[in-house]
Amino acid sequence: MLIFVLVVLILLGAAVAGIVVLNSRQQRANAAANEVIPGTPTRAPASWAGSHDPEPRLHRRLRDAMTAVRTANTLDDGTTIVLRAEIEQAALAWDDRLVAIAALPATARAEQRAVATKGVETIEAAVAQYVSAATQRTAADVSAGLTAARAQLDIEAEIRKSLEAS
């Protein structure tokens, strides 16, 4: 009888340990899936992964745009790496801004959210130009695409400055 109780306790302990390990892995996977840039922690709460509120949706749009940037790595040279880093830094700045906007009282969010939406849209436009440039065959077309992406980043910076000034 003692052996039976001991075996049951060992099995229960193994089951609990297995559940703890699986839960830990799932939490790490969820946190990684919530990051705008892989390996760079986000301040966005884990609940944003499935939320339909405006700020979490904008957060996921930034995350998806940065996924597209990472898939277009065929252009890796000094100029494009710097541009990609600038796009990523702009996305991280907007992500932090979205977390701050979500913490505001509901009455104060609408104007800030509208500006943030424009900022996210310019990041997406810059990413689209960057990815488009990665698929071009001629140096002139690549250069034109990168110039268009840079122009979108300039617009994004102006939008961010206007938000910080208000």
N, C-alpha and C positions, 0 to 999 in steps of 0.2 A: 504494500500500500504506500509506503514511504517513497519507493522508487517511482510509482505512478504520479504522486504529488510533485516530486522533483522534476519529472519529465514535463508535466503540465506547466509548472513555473518557468522552466527553461523555454518552452515553446511560447508562452505568453511574453516573456522578456524579449525573445527574438522578434515576435510580431510587433511589439511596441517599438523596438529599435528600428525595425524596417519602416514603420509608419513615420517615425521621426526623420529618418534619412530621406524618404520620399518627399515629405513636406518641406524639408530644407532645400532639396533640389528644385522643387516646384517654385518656391519663393525666389530662389536665385534666378531661375529661368524667367519668371515674371518681371523681376527687376531689370534683367538684361533686355527683355523685350520692350520695356518702357523707356529705355535710354534713347535719346535723340542721336547721339554719337556712341557707338559701341565702346565700352570701356570708360566712358565719361559719365559718372553718376548724374542723375537728374534730380531736381528738387520736386518734380511732379509726383504726386502721390500714386501709389499702386492702383488706387480706385479709378484712376483716369484711363486705365487700360480698356475698360468697356463702357465708360460713361458717355452719355449722349449730350452732355452739357457743352456749350460752345468752346470753353477753354480747353477741355480735354480733346475735343475734336481737332482744334488747331494744333495742339501738341502732337497728335498722331499724324497730322499732315506734315509737320516738320520732320518727324521721325521717318516717314515714308519718303520724303524728298531727300533726306540724307542717305537713305538706302540707295536711291537712284544715283546719287553722286558717287557712292562707292562702287557701283557697278560699271561706271564709265572711267575706269582707271587706265585706259589705253593711251591717254594723253600725258602720262606722268613725265613731266620735265619741270624745270625750275619755275617757269611762269604758271603752269597749270596747278602745280602743287600749292603754290602760294594762294592762287585764286580759290582752289578747293578749301584750303584752310580758312580763308576769309568767309566763304559761304558757311562753313561749319560753325565758325565763331559767331556769325550773325544769327544762325539758327539757335545756338545755345543762348544767346542774349534774349531772343524772342521767347524761348522756352521759359527762362527765368521770369521774364515780364508776364507771361501768361499765368504763372504760379502766383505772382503778386496781384494780378488783376482778379484772379479767382478769390483771393482773400479780402477784397474790398467789399463794402456793403453793396447789396444788389442795385441800389439807386445810382451808385457811382461807377458801375461797371460798363454800362452801355457805350459811352463815348470812348473809353479806353479800349474796349473790345473791338470797336469799329476800326480804330487805328491799328490795333494788333492784327486784325484780319488783313488789312492792307499790307502790313509788314510781312506776314506769312505768305501772302500772294506774291510779293516781290521776290522772296526767297525761292518760291516754287518756280517763278519765271526765270530767275538766275540759274536754277538747276536745269530747267528745260533747255536753256541756251547752252549751258556747259555740256550737257549730255548730247545735244544736237551737234555741237562742235566735235565731240569725240567720234562721231560717225562720218565726218566729212573726209573726202579723199584728197583735197588740195590744201596746201598750207594757207592759202588766202581764205578759203572757206572756214578752216579751223580758227584762224585769227579773227575773222568776222564774228564767229560764234562766241569766242572768248571775250571779245570787245562788248558784245551785247550782254553777256553775263555780267561783266564788270559794270555796265550801265545800270543793270537791275540792282546790283549791290549798292551803287551810289544812291539810287532812289530809296532803297531800304534804309540806308544810313540817315537820309533826310527825314524819313518817316519816324525813325527811332528818336532823332533829335527833337522833332516836333512833340513827341509824346513826353520826352524828358523835360521839355520846356514848360509843358502845361501842368 
